[in-house]
Amino acid sequence: MTSVNPGMKYGGFFDYSKYDVLKQIPQKYVPKSDFYFDTPSVDEVKASMKSLGLEYPIILKPNEGERGSGVEKIQSDIDLKEYLKPQPKEIILQEFIDTNDEYGVMYVRYPDQLKGKITSIVYKGELYVVGDGVSNLLQLFEGHQRAFLYLDFLKEKYDDRLHEVVDDGEVFMLSKMGNHSRGAIFNDANYLISQLDTKVFDEISSHIDGFYFGRYDLKAKDEQALINGDFKVMELNGVNSEPAHIYDPENSLFAAYKDLFAHWWRIYKIGKQNRKQGHSDTPFPVLLQSLMNR
């Protein structure tokens, strides 16, 4: 499995540097960003923001985080101090791209072929509640079919606003990060596959050393912008990627397993070709030890 992307640590299965990957992508496709190996001070982050021409909000996230863990939208000096309080190491400062449209685009290229293909597109809907003019935030959280699953997190995040009553019809956004750990809703957008220009993703992928398989998580103003190649890559996941359209609640379990088996077959075929070219998989004991040491 780890031989699928020989240019990424463990093939992008885990513990790979997201920042190292982003640095290889052409600048026009990535948000402005900076990296800190050790915990930066508030002044250091603000100096980076100034040099990059950024103002709040910004995104801070771990370089090796998975499934959105540790990703935070920072809107003030207070938020920044809170994020840095546990002294996190290896964090990425990233420009906040202000759009609600976030997509996950699965890209596959076999080593013996020059052109790749897109095998899955997911639209990541944001988590929000709608006010009724009577219920406070806590009541809206408790009564929402998805928000209540993240009640502890939401109660902590909005601790000083839980008794606030939201106006009737007002949308209160709870999440601006499209990941399962924060309650994002994944929607099948495979109808866009035929409309996307695969050459754009071939061109981007050609800049990334030893990359053949993964999911581009990106933001675009709207579907047309995505189709036009006008988007920003927030991160690129390796062999740990999933065809996230399968999590659309409208899709059947049978269809999900069918797509997963096709997904795993592609991983097998790419790995087989790369092993023939001299790349090797990381021995299982090494992987296991790395997992245990995390």
N, C-alpha and C positions, 0 to 999 in steps of 0.2 A: 504493500500500500504506500509506504513512504517513498518509493522510487517513482511515483507518479509525477511529482514535481521536484526533481533533483536539485533545483536551485533554492528551495525553501527548506528550512530545518524540519526534519521529520515529514517532509512533503507537504507541510502546512497542516499537519494533523493536530498539533498543539505546540506551545512554546516557541512559535516562530515570531520574528519581529515584524509587526505590521508597518512600522515606520520605514524599515529597510525596503519593504515592498513598495510602499507609496513613493519613495524617493526615485524609484525606477520608472514610474509612470510619467508620461509627458505632462509638463506643468499645467497646461491649460485644462487638464482633466481632474486635477486634484485641488482641494481647498488649501489655503495658506496654512502652514503648520510649523511646529517646532518640537524638539524632543529634549527631554531631561533625563539623564541617566540616574542622577541622584535627586532627592527631593528638592525642588527649587523653593526659593523664598517668594513671598508675595511680590516683592519689588522686582525679582528676576522675571516672573511671569508677566508683570505689567510692562517691563522693558521689552520683552519679546513681542507683546501685543503692539506696542508703539512702533517697533521696527518693522512689523508686518502690516501696519496700518489697520489694526483690528481694535474694535471697541466691544464692550459687553453687548450681547451674550457671546460666550465662547464655549467650546467643548473641551473637556479634559477627559482622558481615558487612558487605561493601561495599555502599554505596548503589546503585551501578550495576553490580554483579556479575551474571554470567549462569551458568546451569546449575550453581549451587551453588559456584562458584569463590570461595574466600576465606571460606566460611562455617565457623565453628568453634564448638564447644561448649566454653566456658571453665569449668573446674571449680575453679580456685584462683588465688591471686595469681601463682603461677609461670606458669600458662597465660596469664594476662592480660599479664604482662611479655613473654612470648615473642611473643604476637600483636602487641603494640605495637612491638616491636623494629624492624621494617622501616619504622616511621613511616607507617602507612597513612593516607590522607586519606579524608574523607567515609565514615565508618563508622556503622553502626547498632548500638546496644545494644538487645537484645530479650529479653524474658522467655522462659525456656525452658519450653515446654509439655510436661509429662511424660506423654506418651502415645505408644504405638507406632503408632497409627492416623493415617496422613497420606494425604490425598486431593488430587487435582487435578481441579477441576470447570471444564470449559469452558462459558463463558457467551456467548451471542450475542443481540444485539438489533438489528433493522434500524431505521434512523433514522425511517422512516415508521410505525413500530409502537410502541405503548406497552408491550407485554409482550415479554420475551425468552424464550429457551429454553435448556435445557442440552443440549449435543450430545455430551458425553463425560465420563466419570468414570473416573479411574484410582486404584487403591489402591497406595500406595508401600510395599512391603515393605522391612524393614530388613535390612542385611547382618550375618550372624552366623555363627559356627562352633560346632560341638558337640563337646565333649571326649570322649575315649575312655579317659581315665585313663592313657594311655601316651605319646601324642604331645604335643610342646610346641607353643606357639603358632605358631612359624615353620613347623613341619611341617603344622599344621592349615591355615595360610594357603596353603601350597604345594599342598595336596591338595584345596582347595575350588574348585569349578568356576567361581566368580565372584571370590572373594577373590584368587586368584592374579593376576588382571588388574590389581590395585592393589597388588601386592607391594611395590614401592618405597615407596609412601606408607605402607603398613601397617608396614613394617620401620622406617621413621623414627618413626612415631607411637608404636609399642610397643617401641622399641629396648631399654628396660630390662626388658622382660617376655618377650622372644622365647623364652627357654629355660624359661618357666613351663609346667608340665604342667597341663592343665585336667581336672578330675575327669570321670569317665565320665558322660555324659548332661547335663553342665552346659552351659548356653547362654552363650557369650561374645559380647556384642554388639559389633560393630565400627563401626557407623554409626548415628547418631540423626538424620541429615539425609537426607530422601528425595529424593536427586538422583542422576543418572547418574554424575556425577563422583566420587561416593563409593560407587558400587556398589549403590545401591538397586535392588530388583527391582520392575518395574512390572507390575501385574496389572489386567486388564480388569474394571471394576466398573460397566459400563453397565447392569447389571440394577437398579441403584439409581435410574436416571434417573426412572422412573415414580413412585418413592416420595418423591423430593425435592420440596419446595414451591418452585416457581420464583419465587413472589411474594417469598420471602426474598431471593433474589439480585437480583430487580428492585428491591427496596427498597434494598439495599446499593448497587447500581450507580447508582441515581438520585442518590446523593450525590457521585459521582465525575464531575468535569467532563469532558465530551466523551468518555465511554467507551462503546463499543458491543461490543467483542470482546476476549476474553482468558481466561486461566485463573487461577482462584482456587486457590492452594496453601494448604491449611488443615489443621488438626489437630482431631480430635474424639475423645472417649473411646472411642466404638465406632460401629458403623453406625447404631444407633438414635439416638444423640446427633446424628449428622450429619443424619439424617432430620428430627429435631426442631428443627434450626437452632441447635443448641448446639455451636458450634465457634469456633475462632479463625483468622483469616486471617493467615498468615505473610507472604505477599506476593501481589501481583497482577501477572501478566505481561500484556503487551499483544499487539500483532500478531505478535510473535515466538513466541507460544504454539503448542504442538503438542497434538493430541488424544492424550495419552501412553498411552492404553489400547492403541494399536497396537503398543506394544513388548512386550506380553504374549507370551511365547514360544509360547503355545498358539494365538495368532492367525496366520492365514495371510498370506503376502506379498500375495496378491491382495486380501484384505479390508483390509489396511493401506493399500494404494494407493487403493482405493475410498474409504475414509474420508478420506484426505488430499486427494483431488480434491474431495470434498464440502466439506471444510474450506477449501480455497483458493477455491472458488466463492463461499462465504459472504463471504470477505474481499473478493473482487472486487465483489460486489453491494453491500456496505456502503460500500466506497470510492466506488463509482459514485454512490450516493445522496448521500453527503456532498459529493462534488465538485459535484453539482447545486445543493447548498445553499451553495456558495461556498467550501468548504474545498479546499485544494490539496495535492498531494503534494510532498514535499521533492524538489527536483531531484536527479537521480542524481549529478552531480558533487559536490554538497554532501555527500550521503551517503558517497560514496567518500572524500572528503577527511576527513570525520569518522572514518571507519573507519581510515584510514591514520594519523591523529593519536592514536589511542588508545594 
